[in-house]
């Protein structure tokens, strides 16, 4: 039997302000991308809610609109002509764990006609650890090894 009083009431959590959030916008190649990633601290871990639109939609039967999704060490998504995201830094990985066990490794985003929504619970980090860091959506799926 399902005992609802044993589980957190996430619907109530989502009706309040997130403990942290990130605005996501596309770079020069994909300026139409926009969205938010919200972070809610709970006693069980951090609930992450991502909602993005304008993602590129590859054409073809075996083309998959799957995007890598990470928290990076940098304080902003900016860079230079050769690397427009140079200041985003690398995956957040304070314990120097192998990939995909970095604290910043998040589940991939699955796009449906350019729109992605994802909500998940993680205990890899606390909200206060990631405030001021960047959230990056990669154009390719994560291979979980490199």
Order of alpha helices (4+ residues) and beta strands (2+ residues): alpha-beta-beta-beta-beta-beta-beta-beta-alpha-beta
